């Protein structure tokens, strides 16, 4: 039975949550069970850009291979200074060589490496050079970032997710996942329960799985974002087909 207490997760709710995770974003198959890059703005930016429309890869491939190459180049264990990436706007091919990756951004306007340098320069210019700066980001800073061709809101949200910053939209994705998990249990009350207790329920799931909450939230956010995009595309396709259908 639904309780208004906001700091508990019942056994039934935990079981429903664990089943939903195993059905849609299991640790054994999802590559996104990683805690992100807290206090590492350079890496958070690179991950967000290079994971766009590309396989995430494993611990030593894909995005994390790009991250490791940049870490080796920098020779520093804590990569939290975007001013180290910003100057590479003048030599974007050098960053391509360093990262050993020639993927293009969506729209194919430039390489992802070049976009990373431009993004770093843009972020620094609006006062965002270290991870702590992003905790109080503004709409103007968001707009400046999204104005970069090939980047956009998803890349921004992904970068903040890695830094441990949860925007309203990210929180909505997490609540929606919890609501879907609880729907068979609570039916019409699921959305309200998720609104009140999503963080507690996700934390309980993380504990039960022996994972950190950041990894759970990252995996859930990635799944939910992809699911929402797929539903949106399906809806748009349906509307287009309906518009083309003869009416007579």
PABAMAR-624679 format. One record per residue (C-alpha): residue in one letter; residue number from 1; x, y, z. Coordinates in steps of 0.001 Angstrom, whole numbers, plus 500000, padded with zeros to 6 digits. Layout:
// residues N
(r a, NUM, (X, Y, Z))
...
***
This chain:
// residues 248
(r x, 1, (500000, 500000, 500000))
(r x, 2, (501258, 503492, 499112))
(r x, 3, (502870, 505427, 501935))
(r x, 4, (503554, 509143, 501806))
(r x, 5, (506790, 508638, 503738))
(r x, 6, (509539, 509912, 501454))
(r x, 7, (512610, 508217, 502937))
(r x, 8, (511721, 504556, 502473))
(r x, 9, (511647, 501983, 499706))
(r x, 10, (509463, 498947, 500398))
(r x, 11, (510562, 495414, 499533))
(r x, 12, (507920, 495231, 496812))
(r x, 13, (509125, 498503, 495286))
(r x, 14, (512746, 497381, 495396))
(r x, 15, (511871, 494084, 493708))
(r x, 16, (509939, 495941, 490998))
(r x, 17, (512839, 498337, 490495))
(r x, 18, (515417, 495554, 490238))
(r x, 19, (513242, 493664, 487752))
(r x, 20, (512862, 496778, 485607))
(r x, 21, (516602, 497391, 485636))
(r x, 22, (517348, 493782, 484704))
(r x, 23, (514781, 493920, 481897))
(r x, 24, (515936, 497160, 480320))
(r x, 25, (519432, 498158, 481454))
(r x, 26, (521165, 495121, 483017))
(r x, 27, (524705, 495444, 484308))
(r x, 28, (525691, 492396, 482270))
(r x, 29, (524812, 494045, 478939))
(r x, 30, (524740, 497829, 479277))
(r x, 31, (528112, 499586, 478823))
(r x, 32, (526831, 502624, 480705))
(r x, 33, (527284, 501331, 484240))
(r x, 34, (530041, 503832, 484972))
(r x, 35, (530020, 506548, 487639))
(r x, 36, (530943, 509299, 485206))
(r x, 37, (533764, 511749, 485678))
(r x, 38, (533216, 513735, 488851))
(r x, 39, (535648, 516634, 489189))
(r x, 40, (537032, 516040, 485677))
(r x, 41, (535551, 518606, 483307))
(r x, 42, (537876, 517733, 480411))
(r x, 43, (536895, 514075, 480471))
(r x, 44, (533186, 514778, 480966))
(r x, 45, (533222, 516954, 477853))
(r x, 46, (535120, 514399, 475757))
(r x, 47, (532824, 511564, 476857))
(r x, 48, (529673, 513556, 476062))
(r x, 49, (530887, 514454, 472578))
(r x, 50, (532452, 511135, 471556))
(r x, 51, (529554, 509010, 472813))
(r x, 52, (527059, 510848, 470584))
(r x, 53, (525633, 508447, 467989))
(r x, 54, (528475, 505997, 468519))
(r x, 55, (528958, 502730, 470428))
(r x, 56, (530150, 503489, 473943))
(r x, 57, (532569, 500588, 473968))
(r x, 58, (534113, 498777, 476891))
(r x, 59, (536706, 499682, 479527))
(r x, 60, (539524, 499882, 476955))
(r x, 61, (537677, 500730, 473745))
(r x, 62, (535375, 503352, 472273))
(r x, 63, (534824, 506430, 474412))
(r x, 64, (536974, 505282, 477289))
(r x, 65, (539884, 504651, 474918))
(r x, 66, (539587, 508291, 473804))
(r x, 67, (539580, 509370, 477442))
(r x, 68, (542656, 507253, 478213))
(r x, 69, (544584, 508724, 475286))
(r x, 70, (543853, 512243, 476479))
(r x, 71, (544829, 511271, 480021))
(r x, 72, (548110, 509824, 478786))
(r x, 73, (548775, 512964, 476751))
(r x, 74, (548097, 515198, 479715))
(r x, 75, (550045, 513049, 482137))
(r x, 76, (547748, 514147, 484944))
(r x, 77, (545448, 512038, 487089))
(r x, 78, (542848, 514802, 487474))
(r x, 79, (541727, 516419, 484245))
(r x, 80, (539745, 519402, 485391))
(r x, 81, (540921, 522385, 483369))
(r x, 82, (539188, 523101, 480059))
(r x, 83, (541811, 525716, 479214))
(r x, 84, (544060, 522773, 478252))
(r x, 85, (541662, 521799, 475449))
(r x, 86, (540609, 525291, 474356))
(r x, 87, (543891, 526285, 472580))
(r x, 88, (543580, 523275, 470268))
(r x, 89, (540942, 525118, 468235))
(r x, 90, (543857, 526411, 466151))
(r x, 91, (545238, 522894, 465553))
(r x, 92, (542216, 520548, 465590))
(r x, 93, (544079, 517892, 463580))
(r x, 94, (546557, 517611, 466439))
(r x, 95, (543756, 516654, 468822))
(r x, 96, (542513, 514114, 466257))
(r x, 97, (545979, 512541, 466332))
(r x, 98, (546209, 512623, 470125))
(r x, 99, (542820, 510954, 470526))
(r x, 100, (543309, 508668, 467498))
(r x, 101, (539693, 509222, 466523))
(r x, 102, (538323, 510813, 463358))
(r x, 103, (534611, 510466, 464025))
(r x, 104, (532420, 513351, 462912))
(r x, 105, (529750, 515117, 464936))
(r x, 106, (526084, 514655, 463959))
(r x, 107, (525633, 516651, 460768))
(r x, 108, (529258, 515945, 459762))
(r x, 109, (530296, 519602, 460054))
(r x, 110, (533607, 518781, 461791))
(r x, 111, (535422, 516053, 463666))
(r x, 112, (534418, 515368, 467230))
(r x, 113, (537930, 516326, 468274))
(r x, 114, (537548, 519756, 466647))
(r x, 115, (534133, 520150, 468276))
(r x, 116, (535631, 519309, 471671))
(r x, 117, (538227, 522064, 471299))
(r x, 118, (535593, 524599, 470192))
(r x, 119, (533305, 523543, 473035))
(r x, 120, (536106, 523932, 475570))
(r x, 121, (536948, 527389, 474239))
(r x, 122, (533281, 528388, 474333))
(r x, 123, (532767, 527099, 477872))
(r x, 124, (535865, 528878, 479136))
(r x, 125, (534695, 532111, 477497))
(r x, 126, (531422, 531990, 479432))
(r x, 127, (533039, 531182, 482775))
(r x, 128, (532985, 527376, 482824))
(r x, 129, (536493, 525978, 483014))
(r x, 130, (536397, 523586, 485991))
(r x, 131, (533879, 521036, 487228))
(r x, 132, (532808, 523147, 490191))
(r x, 133, (531798, 525974, 487830))
(r x, 134, (529033, 523830, 486337))
(r x, 135, (527150, 523491, 489607))
(r x, 136, (525720, 526982, 489098))
(r x, 137, (525408, 527002, 485314))
(r x, 138, (523102, 529502, 483641))
(r x, 139, (520736, 529454, 480690))
(r x, 140, (523098, 531771, 478798))
(r x, 141, (525951, 529288, 479212))
(r x, 142, (523690, 526482, 478048))
(r x, 143, (522664, 528512, 474986))
(r x, 144, (526303, 529261, 474117))
(r x, 145, (527160, 525569, 474223))
(r x, 146, (524130, 524450, 472203))
(r x, 147, (524921, 527022, 469505))
(r x, 148, (528002, 525006, 468517))
(r x, 149, (527212, 523058, 465307))
(r x, 150, (527069, 519321, 465969))
(r x, 151, (526458, 519678, 469693))
(r x, 152, (523252, 520405, 471554))
(r x, 153, (521095, 519761, 474583))
(r x, 154, (521783, 516029, 474792))
(r x, 155, (525550, 516575, 474787))
(r x, 156, (525150, 519260, 477457))
(r x, 157, (522970, 517007, 479632))
(r x, 158, (525385, 514120, 479227))
(r x, 159, (528348, 516274, 480234))
(r x, 160, (526546, 517504, 483353))
(r x, 161, (525420, 513970, 484204))
(r x, 162, (529073, 512879, 484224))
(r x, 163, (529960, 515795, 486482))
(r x, 164, (527259, 514844, 488976))
(r x, 165, (525013, 517786, 488117))
(r x, 166, (521358, 516789, 487709))
(r x, 167, (519247, 519178, 485658))
(r x, 168, (515449, 519192, 485810))
(r x, 169, (515348, 517222, 482565))
(r x, 170, (517766, 514589, 483864))
(r x, 171, (515745, 514263, 487062))
(r x, 172, (512617, 513825, 484954))
(r x, 173, (514241, 510952, 483043))
(r x, 174, (515158, 509236, 486312))
(r x, 175, (511653, 509715, 487748))
(r x, 176, (510070, 508357, 484561))
(r x, 177, (512157, 505195, 484762))
(r x, 178, (511141, 504664, 488385))
(r x, 179, (507485, 505351, 487555))
(r x, 180, (507578, 502763, 484770))
(r x, 181, (509100, 500241, 487175))
(r x, 182, (506424, 500850, 489802))
(r x, 183, (503452, 501023, 487442))
(r x, 184, (502574, 497279, 487710))
(r x, 185, (502674, 497650, 491496))
(r x, 186, (501002, 501009, 492061))
(r x, 187, (499234, 501683, 488733))
(r x, 188, (497981, 505294, 488618))
(r x, 189, (499932, 506209, 491760))
(r x, 190, (503315, 505299, 490266))
(r x, 191, (504092, 508740, 488843))
(r x, 192, (503321, 510439, 492153))
(r x, 193, (505451, 507995, 494093))
(r x, 194, (508337, 508478, 491679))
(r x, 195, (507973, 512243, 492054))
(r x, 196, (508325, 511901, 495830))
(r x, 197, (510760, 509033, 496214))
(r x, 198, (512716, 508325, 493027))
(r x, 199, (516114, 509164, 494612))
(r x, 200, (515425, 506864, 497590))
(r x, 201, (514281, 503996, 495380))
(r x, 202, (517246, 504356, 493032))
(r x, 203, (519607, 504468, 496014))
(r x, 204, (518051, 501273, 497401))
(r x, 205, (518479, 499587, 494020))
(r x, 206, (522113, 500652, 493847))
(r x, 207, (522773, 499208, 497305))
(r x, 208, (521046, 495934, 496422))
(r x, 209, (523115, 495642, 493241))
(r x, 210, (526378, 496533, 494946))
(r x, 211, (526762, 499549, 492663))
(r x, 212, (527262, 503237, 493300))
(r x, 213, (524279, 505515, 492724))
(r x, 214, (526118, 507522, 490055))
(r x, 215, (526524, 504393, 487902))
(r x, 216, (522864, 503448, 488304))
(r x, 217, (521708, 506955, 487385))
(r x, 218, (524041, 507132, 484389))
(r x, 219, (522820, 503794, 483004))
(r x, 220, (519171, 504706, 483621))
(r x, 221, (519568, 508170, 482094))
(r x, 222, (521190, 506766, 478960))
(r x, 223, (518448, 504175, 478536))
(r x, 224, (515619, 506602, 479212))
(r x, 225, (517009, 509229, 476847))
(r x, 226, (517379, 506674, 474052))
(r x, 227, (513885, 505340, 474734))
(r x, 228, (512358, 508813, 474627))
(r x, 229, (514105, 509590, 471336))
(r x, 230, (512853, 506335, 469808))
(r x, 231, (509285, 507087, 470888))
(r x, 232, (509544, 510614, 469518))
(r x, 233, (510813, 509364, 466151))
(r x, 234, (508017, 506798, 466019))
(r x, 235, (505444, 509476, 466788))
(r x, 236, (506838, 511801, 464131))
(r x, 237, (506859, 508980, 461567))
(r x, 238, (503242, 508186, 462388))
(r x, 239, (502190, 511799, 461951))
(r x, 240, (504026, 512006, 458617))
(r x, 241, (502377, 508838, 457339))
(r x, 242, (498969, 510086, 458446))
(r x, 243, (499516, 513368, 456590))
(r x, 244, (500333, 511466, 453380))
(r x, 245, (497378, 509092, 453675))
(r x, 246, (494491, 509803, 451267))
(r x, 247, (491491, 511318, 452997))
(r x, 248, (488876, 510634, 450354))
***
